[in-house]
Amino acid sequence: MVKSESLSEGADFTGRTAWEGFMAADTKEKLGMLKLKRILLVEDNANDAELTMEALAEHNLANEVDIVRDGAEALDYLHQTGKYSGSEAGNLAVILLDLKLPKVDGLEVLSAIKADDKLRCIPVVVLTSSREEKDVVESYRLGVNAYVVKPVNFTEFINAVKEIGAFWAIVNEPPPIQHRGVTK
């Protein structure tokens, strides 16, 4: 299991599933037999990351959410290098990617994902505060699956993240693993 950093003082989302603690023991046991796909959240803003986790928890998604804080860490996570070398392969349902990131910006991360045969079929949703036309156009040119501007309003933000999580983690049917350039 990949562990993520604490988001803010007193808040630790390390290895947490979005609905841990809300389900009955028999449901947890049944889910333990399933290998749910993870959600990778690439977000440097601790408040936005915490809100995103709360929104996913409100929707009772059982998927584990791994959080990385910058573009370089996202690439290490995805390529299993650096502190992620030797970690279990991602098996990701979706990557929620901010654009304005330290070290390596989100567009560079998106470009690297879509250029890699082993990663390109993983859905990527840009979740950013940028409404700049050039960011939207470049994201779609690079192959993003969706571009969502973070609403300023708290309730709208929570609802947007819940809908994104539900669609990509539950509704969307990705290609089988053997067709994603990933070995079993």
Disulfide bonds with the S-S distance in Angstrom:
none
